[in-house]
Amino acid sequence: MLAGEEIESLRTLARVAVELKKAGILDLLAELAERGEEILTSLSGDKALYRTLGLADALQGGVNRVEDDAFIDAKSALEELTRCSVKGLAYAYNEAKPVGLLGLLGALRDEDVKRGLGILVAIAKGMGAACGGEEKK
């Protein structure tokens, strides 16, 4: 016979299982249980995955060394720069034409070009200031 505490534990386990099933996690766990060794063997030979994980580890290391206020500002800036970059890439993909030296100088009169270059210069300045005098680790 099951005690009251054991019955309650089984009820809780059943509720959790139902929620995991609804979220699709239970099926994923079942797949991992059935094919886990095969999946891990496949992943262990994936050079791109190892490289990606190495880059992610390096990003995490850098992010962890940034002060909280700077991180919050950088996150907001990255969101906005990502939005602008995606729109800019879409525009450039459809509108880009070869430009020579005179065309480049002429483009400097365009307010959008000035604004974009100003952002790039500010990023370069900020990176230089952040890296100035620090040894590579």
CORPEZI-V461232 format. One record per helix or strand. SS is the DSSP state (helix for helix, strand for strand). FROM is the first residue (numbers start at 1). TO is the last residue. Records with the same first field share a line. If there is no record, write none. Layout:
# CORPEZI-V461232
SS->FROM-TO, FROM-TO
This chain:
# CORPEZI-V461232
helix->4-23, 25-44, 47-64, 68-95, 101-107, 111-131
